[in-house]
Amino acid sequence: GSAVGLAVDAQDHVFVVHRIDSFTARTETGADADPPIGTCCKSAPPVLEFDADGKLVNSWGGPGQGYTWPAIPTGIAVDPKGNVWIAGSGGMDAQVLVFTHEGKFVRQIGTAGAAGGSGRAGRATADTAYQGVSPGATGAPAAGRGGRGGRGGRGGPPPSMPPNSASMEMFGGATRIAFDASGATAFIADGARNHRVAIVDAMSGKITKV
């Protein structure tokens, strides 16, 4: 699919996160349909790991028990301990996920929104820290299936939570992640809807400063 994030670990293994919804099902991923509508092809899992020679050595990711996979995965990073962090910038994405190097779920930081009848979530309060509109604030998908109306229905915009740059509980469309040398602190660019950098304790998953 459309590659949206890349990270390199200490062994020079390359991790790529890609959007599996960027295909046209009828002509590109017919074998994924239920029932299949073609013999070719199937999309790979969202996270791909390549060794230094470019060989695919592992793949994982997607919805699972105990966490909410981002509607639009956007950023991926590997911390100094080898854990893989994944951020999402979809309109209802307010979470960051942490997995082991092999793809076992560790924790979810923040809670994804739930689309209501109005198409906007009501859990977040109005943003008083920033009243502008960040790039990608609508959470609109990249080119692909979303370009024909995306998750918001036929021709309509996808649902989106309001910005809330003061929140210490959730993100507003996180896009990039970096760490200090020890791996104890994560710095998360939280800018699809919010307009801030969130500092997170990597051990507890708590947002400590914005």
MITI-917340 format. One record per residue (C-alpha): x, y, z; residue in one letter. Coordinates in steps of 0.05 Angstrom, whole numbers, padded with zeros to 5 digits, always signed. Each point is the difference from the previous one (the first is absolute). Layout:
REM residues N
XYZa/...
This chain:
REM residues 210
+00000+00000+00000g/+00019+00073+00007s/+00062+00003+00046a/-00011+00054+00052v/+00055-00011+00051g/+00070-00029+00005l/+00047-00014+00058a/+00068-00035+00009v/+00019-00040+00062d/+00069-00011+00031a/+00013-00060-00045q/-00015+00041-00063d/-00066-00035-00010h/-00050+00044-00036v/-00072+00004+00025f/-00052+00026-00049v/-00073+00015+00017v/-00047+00004-00059h/-00074+00011-00013r/-00034-00064-00022i/-00063+00039-00020d/+00035+00036-00057s/-00015-00057-00049f/-00058-00006-00048t/-00031-00065+00024a/-00033-00019-00066r/+00064+00004-00041t/+00058-00005+00050e/-00018-00042+00060t/-00056-00046-00024g/+00029-00059+00039a/-00011+00038+00065d/-00075+00004-00011a/-00049-00046+00036d/-00016-00038-00042p/+00060+00012-00046p/-00015+00036-00065i/+00067-00015-00031g/+00062-00043+00007t/+00046+00061+00010c/+00018+00032+00045c/+00002+00008+00075k/+00026+00061+00038s/+00057-00010+00049a/-00010+00014+00074p/+00009+00073+00018p/+00069-00006+00031v/+00058-00029-00040l/+00070-00014+00026e/+00058-00006-00048f/+00072-00019+00018d/+00060+00040-00022a/+00002-00038-00066d/-00072+00018-00016g/-00030-00068+00015k/-00068-00002+00032l/+00009-00034+00067v/-00065+00014+00037n/-00069+00032-00009s/-00056+00015+00048w/-00050+00052+00022g/-00072+00018-00010g/-00060-00004+00047p/+00008-00045+00060g/-00022-00014+00071q/+00012+00054+00052g/+00014+00058-00047y/-00029+00042-00056t/+00041+00001-00064w/+00005+00070-00030p/-00049+00016-00056a/+00058+00035-00035i/+00067-00025+00026p/+00050+00056-00012t/+00063-00007+00042g/+00044-00057+00023i/+00062+00001+00045a/+00044-00050+00036v/+00023+00019+00069d/+00069-00017+00028p/-00029-00063+00033k/-00025-00025-00066g/-00074+00013+00011n/-00040+00025-00060v/-00045+00061+00008w/-00056+00016-00050i/-00039+00064-00006a/-00062+00018-00040g/-00028+00063-00030s/-00071-00020-00017g/-00056+00046+00022g/-00018-00047+00058m/+00072-00022+00015d/+00020+00024+00070a/+00045-00058+00019q/+00072-00023-00007v/+00015-00075+00001l/+00062-00035+00027v/+00021-00070-00022f/+00060-00044+00012t/+00051-00008-00055h/-00036-00063-00022e/-00069+00033-00001g/-00029-00021+00067k/-00046+00054+00029f/+00029+00037+00060v/-00046+00060+00013r/-00046+00052-00029q/+00010+00072+00020i/-00064+00040-00008g/-00069-00022-00024t/-00026+00002-00070a/-00063+00040-00011g/-00067-00030-00020a/-00039+00031-00057a/-00068+00026+00022g/-00060+00021-00040g/+00028+00069-00012s/+00065-00028-00026g/+00040+00033+00056r/+00021-00030+00066a/-00024+00033+00064g/+00052-00025+00049r/+00052+00053-00014a/-00010+00071+00024t/+00011+00060-00044a/+00072+00017-00014d/+00019+00064+00036t/+00074-00006-00014a/-00004+00006-00075y/-00058+00024-00042q/+00032-00008-00068g/-00005-00059-00047v/+00060-00045-00004s/+00018-00035-00065p/-00043-00062-00006g/-00048+00025+00054a/-00059-00033-00033t/+00034-00067+00004g/-00014-00009-00074a/+00030-00064-00029p/+00055-00001-00052a/-00014-00017-00072a/-00033-00067-00008g/-00066-00026+00024r/-00010+00060+00046g/+00003+00047-00059g/-00071-00023-00017r/-00030+00023+00065g/+00043-00039+00049g/-00030-00022+00066r/-00049+00057+00003g/-00049-00030-00050g/-00017+00013-00072r/+00034+00065-00020g/+00001+00027+00072g/+00060+00017+00044p/+00023-00053+00049p/-00019+00012+00073p/+00050+00038+00042s/+00011+00016+00073m/+00012+00073+00017p/+00071+00023+00017p/+00019-00001+00074n/+00072+00021+00010s/-00007+00004+00075a/-00020-00074+00009s/+00045-00043+00043m/-00040-00063-00017e/-00001-00006-00076m/+00031+00025-00064f/-00028+00040-00057g/+00027-00038-00060g/+00072-00016+00018a/+00047-00004-00060t/+00072-00009+00022r/+00037-00030+00060i/+00071+00009+00027a/+00036-00021+00064f/+00056+00023+00045d/+00064-00041+00002a/-00023-00043+00059s/-00068-00015-00030g/-00034+00024+00064a/-00035+00058-00034t/-00039+00004-00065a/-00012+00065-00037f/-00063-00004-00042i/-00017+00050-00055a/-00075+00007+00011d/-00021+00045-00057g/-00053-00029-00046a/-00053+00034+00043r/+00039+00024+00060n/+00059+00048-00004h/+00052-00024+00049r/+00055-00049+00019v/-00022-00048+00055a/+00054-00027+00047i/-00016-00071+00023v/+00031-00044+00054d/+00017-00062-00040a/-00006-00047+00060m/-00069+00021+00024s/-00029+00029-00064g/-00020+00064+00035k/+00001+00067-00035i/+00043+00041+00047t/+00006+00066-00036k/-00027+00035-00062v/
